[in-house]
């Protein structure tokens, strides 16, 4: 089966600019996650979707970050305006259903550098 | 809140050496425990998991046992290879009203020298 697809792989922008990342989960996976992985740290959950509804966005900086999954399939994560501390790898993951016994499958991530 | 503490790296070993990467956790209830591996330039891949106390997860020669009494899930391999060079993350999740977010440790970078 095809894995989780993310684009772009790399992005370089200046602070205060905006940026968007795209994720296409594994076909049939109802749950989609966005994680932020800062260099030297483990990934941290930003937002979790179940189909097109938000399950958890408690750690999403809502003043600058937004995410949507309008048709319950692919998803977009946006940052506007970007800050230097947003430099990180943004990982998308999906799972078959929202239960702890279904593993999360990760994409290769988008590496964002803020100048 | 939930947390995972991993052995600090980097760890450098010779090929065929024995590997242990320590992981301890703090969580209420009965979390599921995972080891993920991240090869250079790639996303995370599930290496193994254990969902209840005394379970042993295993894959590709790696093993980890869920020890509730010591709140630990140490990763071991008897004979490492150069291809095992990667960053290893310990993680946990608790099913909570459908929220299965993974809480990760900081990762341990492993380098195997031929």
Interface residues (C-beta under 8 A of the other chain):
Chain A: X4 X6 X31 X33 X35 X40 X41 X42 X43 X44 X45 X48 X50 X55 X56 X91 X93 X95 X98 X99 X100 X101 X102 X103 X104 X105 X106 X107 X108 X109
Chain B: X4 X32 X34 X36 X41 X42 X43 X44 X45 X46 X49 X51 X89 X91 X93 X94 X95 X98 X99 X100 X101 X102 X104 X105 X106 X107
